[in-house]
Amino acid sequence: MHNMLIKQLTKKQAQVLDYVKKFQQKHNYSPALSNIAEHFNVSIPTIHQHIDYLKRKGYLKTQKGVK
């Protein structure tokens, strides 16, 4: 089931999701948009679009009150 969901993502979206999950496992918190943008050598607005898509599709979620 997980692989089927990943196929709905673009290659870059899947890479961003993988980076976020690995970062969370290593640091016990989520990366800042600037961390992700720097890792992929792209702009923060580009990463914001990817994160927004991942949230809308249910791959990521925001926790209120958690930074």
WOJO-V53843 format. One record per backbone hydrogen bond with DSSP energy under -0.5 kcal/mol. NH is the residue of the N-H (numbers start at 1). CO is the residue of the C=O. Records with the same first field share a line. If there is no record, write none. Layout:
BEGIN
NH->CO ; CO
END
This chain:
BEGIN
5->1
6->2
7->3
8->5
9->6
14->10
15->11
16->12
17->13
18->14
19->15
20->16
21->17
22->18
23->19
24->20
25->21
26->22
27->23
28->24
36->32
37->33
38->34
39->35
40->36
41->37
42->37
47->43
48->44
49->45
50->46
51->47
52->48
53->49
54->50
55->51
56->52
57->53
58->55
59->54
60->54
64->62
66->63
END
